[in-house]
């Protein structure tokens, strides 16, 4: 087993998936609907937009589960801090899946524009709007109309191949089966 998420899934852990925004939640729900996550669908406790450790503790971790539970955070900031309190930190492991740079890069990859974008100086969102004529990429409507689980998986794997992801950092491709 490769990354920590695959190991936890293999151990039968159940995941609470905390998503930073609408696009992250829409992508995770699309992957979950296609049974394309490393965690089987029946091992997902919930997909939530709650992001603060205290909110996760209060809403999910104060229960007695019959199985081991972990927290999987899907967000785009390397600097964001998340620490569970003393009562929970040792019982519930936490992993961060970074969608950095923004999810727009997956669209750029899907459109076959990585090389052109990478040579330029535009932010991914600016490139999508200006060069691709695509706006509203961070909306649930766009995700649901543009993406399917297979295209998300392909773009995420290609992103991992093309990018210089720091050692030990998890990206979206690590969460996909």
Short mmCIF file of the C-alpha atoms (twelve columns), coordinates in Angstrom:
data_MODEL
# 
_entry.id   MODEL 
# 
loop_
_atom_site.group_PDB 
_atom_site.id 
_atom_site.type_symbol 
_atom_site.label_atom_id 
_atom_site.label_alt_id 
_atom_site.label_comp_id 
_atom_site.label_asym_id 
_atom_site.label_seq_id 
_atom_site.Cartn_x 
_atom_site.Cartn_y 
_atom_site.Cartn_z 
_atom_site.pdbx_PDB_model_num 
ATOM 1   C CA . UNK A 1   0.000   0.000  0.000   1 
ATOM 2   C CA . UNK A 2   1.347   3.380  -1.028  1 
ATOM 3   C CA . UNK A 3   0.172   6.502  0.752   1 
ATOM 4   C CA . UNK A 4   -1.336  6.936  4.191   1 
ATOM 5   C CA . UNK A 5   -4.885  7.175  2.803   1 
ATOM 6   C CA . UNK A 6   -4.593  3.810  1.052   1 
ATOM 7   C CA . UNK A 7   -3.181  2.317  4.256   1 
ATOM 8   C CA . UNK A 8   -6.029  3.710  6.358   1 
ATOM 9   C CA . UNK A 9   -8.620  2.477  3.853   1 
ATOM 10  C CA . UNK A 10  -6.951  -0.941 3.909   1 
ATOM 11  C CA . UNK A 11  -7.186  -0.951 7.705   1 
ATOM 12  C CA . UNK A 12  -10.950 -0.450 7.435   1 
ATOM 13  C CA . UNK A 13  -10.902 3.104  8.723   1 
ATOM 14  C CA . UNK A 14  -13.970 5.208  8.063   1 
ATOM 15  C CA . UNK A 15  -13.331 8.734  6.819   1 
ATOM 16  C CA . UNK A 16  -14.857 12.053 7.659   1 
ATOM 17  C CA . UNK A 17  -14.030 14.171 4.601   1 
ATOM 18  C CA . UNK A 18  -13.820 17.902 5.322   1 
ATOM 19  C CA . UNK A 19  -13.898 20.026 2.160   1 
ATOM 20  C CA . UNK A 20  -12.723 23.614 1.996   1 
ATOM 21  C CA . UNK A 21  -15.146 24.846 -0.619  1 
ATOM 22  C CA . UNK A 22  -17.975 24.104 -2.997  1 
ATOM 23  C CA . UNK A 23  -15.755 22.831 -5.806  1 
ATOM 24  C CA . UNK A 24  -13.833 20.468 -3.532  1 
ATOM 25  C CA . UNK A 25  -17.072 19.111 -2.094  1 
ATOM 26  C CA . UNK A 26  -18.596 18.677 -5.552  1 
ATOM 27  C CA . UNK A 27  -15.510 16.826 -6.797  1 
ATOM 28  C CA . UNK A 28  -15.427 14.523 -3.752  1 
ATOM 29  C CA . UNK A 29  -19.150 13.798 -4.047  1 
ATOM 30  C CA . UNK A 30  -18.753 13.027 -7.766  1 
ATOM 31  C CA . UNK A 31  -15.883 10.621 -6.985  1 
ATOM 32  C CA . UNK A 32  -17.833 9.104  -4.093  1 
ATOM 33  C CA . UNK A 33  -20.870 8.563  -6.340  1 
ATOM 34  C CA . UNK A 34  -18.656 6.642  -8.773  1 
ATOM 35  C CA . UNK A 35  -17.024 4.652  -5.944  1 
ATOM 36  C CA . UNK A 36  -13.694 6.115  -7.073  1 
ATOM 37  C CA . UNK A 37  -12.192 7.022  -3.689  1 
ATOM 38  C CA . UNK A 38  -9.630  4.882  -1.881  1 
ATOM 39  C CA . UNK A 39  -12.205 4.611  0.916   1 
ATOM 40  C CA . UNK A 40  -15.207 2.495  -0.091  1 
ATOM 41  C CA . UNK A 41  -18.435 4.487  -0.127  1 
ATOM 42  C CA . UNK A 42  -19.812 2.665  2.911   1 
ATOM 43  C CA . UNK A 43  -16.656 3.700  4.816   1 
ATOM 44  C CA . UNK A 44  -17.323 7.411  4.410   1 
ATOM 45  C CA . UNK A 45  -18.899 8.787  7.581   1 
ATOM 46  C CA . UNK A 46  -19.736 12.078 5.845   1 
ATOM 47  C CA . UNK A 47  -18.544 14.694 3.383   1 
ATOM 48  C CA . UNK A 48  -18.807 18.059 5.098   1 
ATOM 49  C CA . UNK A 49  -17.894 21.693 4.651   1 
ATOM 50  C CA . UNK A 50  -17.031 22.016 8.348   1 
ATOM 51  C CA . UNK A 51  -13.368 23.001 8.525   1 
ATOM 52  C CA . UNK A 52  -12.525 24.030 12.078  1 
ATOM 53  C CA . UNK A 53  -11.180 21.306 14.355  1 
ATOM 54  C CA . UNK A 54  -13.638 22.218 17.109  1 
ATOM 55  C CA . UNK A 55  -16.579 21.893 14.683  1 
ATOM 56  C CA . UNK A 56  -15.370 18.482 13.473  1 
ATOM 57  C CA . UNK A 57  -14.900 17.351 17.082  1 
ATOM 58  C CA . UNK A 58  -18.348 18.538 18.150  1 
ATOM 59  C CA . UNK A 59  -20.247 17.192 15.140  1 
ATOM 60  C CA . UNK A 60  -18.392 13.934 14.440  1 
ATOM 61  C CA . UNK A 61  -15.786 12.878 16.983  1 
ATOM 62  C CA . UNK A 62  -17.755 12.970 20.206  1 
ATOM 63  C CA . UNK A 63  -19.462 9.684  19.302  1 
ATOM 64  C CA . UNK A 64  -18.436 6.099  19.968  1 
ATOM 65  C CA . UNK A 65  -17.875 4.439  16.618  1 
ATOM 66  C CA . UNK A 66  -17.703 0.687  16.138  1 
ATOM 67  C CA . UNK A 67  -14.795 1.141  13.723  1 
ATOM 68  C CA . UNK A 68  -11.666 3.285  13.509  1 
ATOM 69  C CA . UNK A 69  -12.280 6.785  12.124  1 
ATOM 70  C CA . UNK A 70  -9.957  9.285  10.474  1 
ATOM 71  C CA . UNK A 71  -10.343 12.850 9.238   1 
ATOM 72  C CA . UNK A 72  -9.413  13.655 5.639   1 
ATOM 73  C CA . UNK A 73  -9.163  17.362 4.893   1 
ATOM 74  C CA . UNK A 74  -9.413  18.507 1.257   1 
ATOM 75  C CA . UNK A 75  -8.163  22.079 0.977   1 
ATOM 76  C CA . UNK A 76  -5.772  24.320 -0.949  1 
ATOM 77  C CA . UNK A 77  -3.623  25.999 1.695   1 
ATOM 78  C CA . UNK A 78  -0.316  24.623 2.903   1 
ATOM 79  C CA . UNK A 79  -0.347  27.119 5.782   1 
ATOM 80  C CA . UNK A 80  -3.758  26.323 7.234   1 
ATOM 81  C CA . UNK A 81  -3.464  24.811 10.703  1 
ATOM 82  C CA . UNK A 82  -5.785  22.107 11.987  1 
ATOM 83  C CA . UNK A 83  -5.255  20.574 15.402  1 
ATOM 84  C CA . UNK A 84  -7.638  18.316 17.197  1 
ATOM 85  C CA . UNK A 85  -7.949  18.779 20.938  1 
ATOM 86  C CA . UNK A 86  -6.252  16.541 23.495  1 
ATOM 87  C CA . UNK A 87  -9.227  14.203 23.814  1 
ATOM 88  C CA . UNK A 88  -9.249  13.479 20.070  1 
ATOM 89  C CA . UNK A 89  -5.739  13.919 18.676  1 
ATOM 90  C CA . UNK A 90  -4.491  10.437 19.594  1 
ATOM 91  C CA . UNK A 91  -7.694  8.629  18.600  1 
ATOM 92  C CA . UNK A 92  -8.434  10.199 15.222  1 
ATOM 93  C CA . UNK A 93  -5.612  10.557 12.690  1 
ATOM 94  C CA . UNK A 94  -5.830  13.499 10.288  1 
ATOM 95  C CA . UNK A 95  -4.549  13.747 6.712   1 
ATOM 96  C CA . UNK A 96  -4.544  16.815 4.485   1 
ATOM 97  C CA . UNK A 97  -5.122  16.449 0.758   1 
ATOM 98  C CA . UNK A 98  -3.975  19.631 -0.940  1 
ATOM 99  C CA . UNK A 99  -5.644  20.905 -4.070  1 
ATOM 100 C CA . UNK A 100 -2.844  23.380 -4.583  1 
ATOM 101 C CA . UNK A 101 -2.683  25.118 -6.903  1 
ATOM 102 C CA . UNK A 102 -6.366  25.689 -7.327  1 
ATOM 103 C CA . UNK A 103 -8.736  23.226 -8.953  1 
ATOM 104 C CA . UNK A 104 -8.600  25.294 -12.150 1 
ATOM 105 C CA . UNK A 105 -5.300  23.574 -12.972 1 
ATOM 106 C CA . UNK A 106 -7.167  20.303 -13.420 1 
ATOM 107 C CA . UNK A 107 -9.317  22.031 -16.035 1 
ATOM 108 C CA . UNK A 108 -6.202  23.365 -17.763 1 
ATOM 109 C CA . UNK A 109 -4.798  19.821 -17.840 1 
ATOM 110 C CA . UNK A 110 -8.046  18.354 -19.157 1 
ATOM 111 C CA . UNK A 111 -8.092  20.958 -21.924 1 
ATOM 112 C CA . UNK A 112 -4.534  19.994 -22.915 1 
ATOM 113 C CA . UNK A 113 -3.226  23.465 -22.041 1 
ATOM 114 C CA . UNK A 114 -0.656  22.650 -19.341 1 
ATOM 115 C CA . UNK A 115 2.395   23.585 -21.416 1 
ATOM 116 C CA . UNK A 116 0.931   26.890 -22.654 1 
ATOM 117 C CA . UNK A 117 -0.298  27.855 -19.192 1 
ATOM 118 C CA . UNK A 118 2.896   26.728 -17.455 1 
ATOM 119 C CA . UNK A 119 5.056   28.919 -19.708 1 
ATOM 120 C CA . UNK A 120 2.929   31.998 -18.985 1 
ATOM 121 C CA . UNK A 121 2.407   34.167 -15.951 1 
ATOM 122 C CA . UNK A 122 -1.342  34.002 -15.455 1 
ATOM 123 C CA . UNK A 123 -3.004  32.557 -12.382 1 
ATOM 124 C CA . UNK A 124 -4.945  29.391 -13.209 1 
ATOM 125 C CA . UNK A 125 -8.295  31.179 -12.820 1 
ATOM 126 C CA . UNK A 126 -7.164  33.998 -15.130 1 
ATOM 127 C CA . UNK A 127 -5.909  31.528 -17.717 1 
ATOM 128 C CA . UNK A 128 -9.197  29.616 -17.685 1 
ATOM 129 C CA . UNK A 129 -11.175 32.835 -18.134 1 
ATOM 130 C CA . UNK A 130 -8.927  34.511 -20.705 1 
ATOM 131 C CA . UNK A 131 -7.417  31.691 -22.763 1 
ATOM 132 C CA . UNK A 132 -10.136 29.067 -22.414 1 
ATOM 133 C CA . UNK A 133 -13.172 31.331 -22.084 1 
ATOM 134 C CA . UNK A 134 -14.286 29.352 -19.027 1 
ATOM 135 C CA . UNK A 135 -15.749 31.146 -16.059 1 
ATOM 136 C CA . UNK A 136 -17.422 29.907 -12.912 1 
ATOM 137 C CA . UNK A 137 -15.064 26.958 -12.641 1 
ATOM 138 C CA . UNK A 138 -15.375 26.962 -8.849  1 
ATOM 139 C CA . UNK A 139 -19.134 26.426 -8.921  1 
ATOM 140 C CA . UNK A 140 -21.009 23.189 -8.300  1 
ATOM 141 C CA . UNK A 141 -22.833 23.720 -11.603 1 
ATOM 142 C CA . UNK A 142 -19.566 23.808 -13.550 1 
ATOM 143 C CA . UNK A 143 -18.161 20.751 -11.771 1 
ATOM 144 C CA . UNK A 144 -21.344 18.764 -12.319 1 
ATOM 145 C CA . UNK A 145 -21.588 19.715 -15.990 1 
ATOM 146 C CA . UNK A 146 -17.924 19.506 -16.971 1 
ATOM 147 C CA . UNK A 147 -16.440 16.692 -14.899 1 
ATOM 148 C CA . UNK A 148 -17.087 13.007 -14.414 1 
ATOM 149 C CA . UNK A 149 -15.153 10.688 -12.123 1 
ATOM 150 C CA . UNK A 150 -12.960 9.347  -14.929 1 
ATOM 151 C CA . UNK A 151 -11.901 12.783 -16.162 1 
ATOM 152 C CA . UNK A 152 -11.204 13.945 -12.601 1 
ATOM 153 C CA . UNK A 153 -9.044  10.871 -12.024 1 
ATOM 154 C CA . UNK A 154 -7.119  11.360 -15.275 1 
ATOM 155 C CA . UNK A 155 -6.501  15.069 -14.659 1 
ATOM 156 C CA . UNK A 156 -5.497  14.474 -11.016 1 
ATOM 157 C CA . UNK A 157 -3.025  11.746 -11.978 1 
ATOM 158 C CA . UNK A 158 -1.574  13.929 -14.737 1 
ATOM 159 C CA . UNK A 159 -1.285  16.830 -12.278 1 
ATOM 160 C CA . UNK A 160 0.684   14.601 -9.907  1 
ATOM 161 C CA . UNK A 161 2.967   13.540 -12.778 1 
ATOM 162 C CA . UNK A 162 3.585   17.095 -14.038 1 
ATOM 163 C CA . UNK A 163 3.886   18.931 -10.732 1 
ATOM 164 C CA . UNK A 164 6.636   19.135 -8.174  1 
ATOM 165 C CA . UNK A 165 4.689   17.999 -5.146  1 
ATOM 166 C CA . UNK A 166 6.744   18.121 -1.932  1 
ATOM 167 C CA . UNK A 167 7.631   14.748 -0.470  1 
ATOM 168 C CA . UNK A 168 4.972   13.514 1.943   1 
ATOM 169 C CA . UNK A 169 2.315   15.939 0.667   1 
ATOM 170 C CA . UNK A 170 -0.935  14.369 -0.479  1 
ATOM 171 C CA . UNK A 171 -2.756  15.567 -3.589  1 
ATOM 172 C CA . UNK A 172 -6.187  14.728 -4.993  1 
ATOM 173 C CA . UNK A 173 -4.799  11.745 -6.941  1 
ATOM 174 C CA . UNK A 174 -3.828  10.119 -3.619  1 
ATOM 175 C CA . UNK A 175 -7.479  10.067 -2.550  1 
ATOM 176 C CA . UNK A 176 -8.655  8.437  -5.780  1 
ATOM 177 C CA . UNK A 177 -8.714  4.659  -6.226  1 
# 
